[in-house]
């Protein structure tokens, strides 16, 4: 066996084991184990901050998914978590065909209304270039959604 094929085999084993560990972390968290306890348990593999941030994104994802499903938007919207590697964020995109969806342009408003009850809102993903303007208008985020882009799910800021 040459070094190249041996490396490929071990890389495949590592990736598979890593993915299995991440799935177990997620399942345990959803089962009620605290993020702190999980971070401590997997400390040799992932840093505490990495695990806590990832599980924070999982919690946002789960809340958003439940809120959208309760508002009968589960089939129209896909939610996901970017993963345990940076940027560790919960994301959402519209998953229906505009031509086959009556009221398509109103979906962002319906999504925001569903998320509002769970104290969640939408913003651009971390990797989106913002330029000098750090304040992004909801209208721009809505355009991104309607164009099929991914947007980030975040906790809503309390009204002051």
N, C-alpha and C positions, 0 to 999 in steps of 0.2 A: 504494500500500500504506500503510495507516495504521500509526501507531506501535505500536498494540496487537498487530496481527498480526505485525509485524516482531519485536517483543519475544518473542512466543510462539515464533516460528521459531527465534530465536537461543537462547532458553531450552531448547528441545527439542534443538538441536544441542549445547549445553553439557552437558546432562544425559546425552545419548547418549555423547559423548566421554569424560566423567568415568567413566561406568559401564564403558566399554571399557578405560580406563586401569586401573581397579580390577581388572578381570578379568585383564588382562595381568600386573599385579603379582602376583596370586594364582597364576596359572599359572607364572610364572617362579620364585616361591618354592617351589611344589610340585615344580618341575623341578630344584631344588637351589641356586638363587641365594640368597645370604645376605640376611637382612632388612636388615642394615646397608648392603649394596651397593644394594639396591632403594631404601631410604630416601634414599640419596645421589642416586640417578638421578632420582627424582621430586620432589626438594626444591622446585622452583618450584610444584608443585601441592599437595603435602601436607607437613606437618611431619614431621621424623624420628620424634618420639614417636608421632605418629598412625600412621605406617606400621608401626613396630616393634610397637606394641600390637595393631594390626589383624592383623598376621602371627602374633603370639603366639596370638590367638584362632583363626586358621586352623589353626595347629599343634595346638591343643587339640581343635578340631573333628575334624581328620583322625585323631588318635589315638583319640578316642572313637568315631568312626564305624567305624574298623577293629576296635576291641575289641568293639563291639556286633554287628558283622557276624560276627565269629569266634564269638560266643556265640549265634548264630542269633536275634538280636534286631533285625536290620537292618530287617525288615518291620514290627516292632511300634513302632519308635522313629524319630522324625525328629530330625536334628541340623541346626543352621544356625549361621551367624555373623551377628551383628546388623548388621554393616557397618563401613565405615571411619570413620564418624562415631560420636561418643560414644554408647553406652558401650563399644563394641568388645569384645564378649564372645561366646564359644561357648555355644550354648543347645541344649536338648533338650526334647522333649515326647513323650508317648505318643501314637501315631498309630493305634491300633486301637479298635474299638468294644467297650466293656466287655461288652455283651450277647452279643457273638459271640466272646469270647476266654476260653477256660477258664483259670483261674488268674490272672485279671486283677489281683486285689489283691496278688498276689505279684510283679508286674512290677518295682516299685521295688527290691526286694531283688535280683532277678536283674540289673537294670541296674547297681546298685552293685557287685555281685560282678564283673560283666564289666569295669567301669571300674577297679576296684581293682587288677587286674593291670597296668594301664597307669599306675598312680599318679594316678588322677583320682577326683574325687568331685563331688557336686552341692550347690548352694546356691541361694539365691534370686537373682533378677536384681537388678541395681543399682537399677532403678526401683521395686522393691517397697518400700512403706513398712514399716519395721521398728519404729518407735516407739522406746521406750527400751531394749528388749531387743536387743542386737546379737548375741547368741548364739542362733542359730536351730537348733532341734532337727531331726534327720534326719526324725523323724516328721512334722513340719509340711511339710518339703520333699516327702516322699512323698505327703502329702495333696494338695499342689499338683499333683503329677504325675498322680495318679489323677483329679483334677478336670479334667484336660486343660490345665493351665497350663504355661508355659515355665519351666524352671529353668536355672541357669547351670552350665556345666561348668568346674571349676577344678582346679588341681593339688592333690593331697591333701597335707595337712600331715604331715611325718614324725612318727612316734610318739616321744614323749620319755620 
